[in-house]
Amino acid sequence: MFNEEEIQVLKKVGENIRLLRIERDLSQFDLASEAGIPKNQIGRIERAEINTTILTLHKIANALKVDTTLLLGINSLNNESL
């Protein structure tokens, strides 16, 4: 399905979303509702179970009030890039 490098990218994106969500004291349900996406999708993204679309990442970023690049790790939370 995914090679090791792709899995690491998915894990990093999921981790970034989870950290930002927790920092904002949001449940997965709250974030999904705010982003207008299915309730179970946030958990699946955070656990790197799915390769979501750019548009979904954009919706999540808007709900978290951050730039989409932050979710991708370009402006990573710990100053490291993917």
Secondary structure, DSSP 8 states (H G I E B T S, - for coil): ---HHHHHHHHHHHHHHHHHHHHTT--HHHHHHHHTS-TTHHHHHHTT-S---HHHHHHHHHHHTS-HHHHHTTT-TTS---
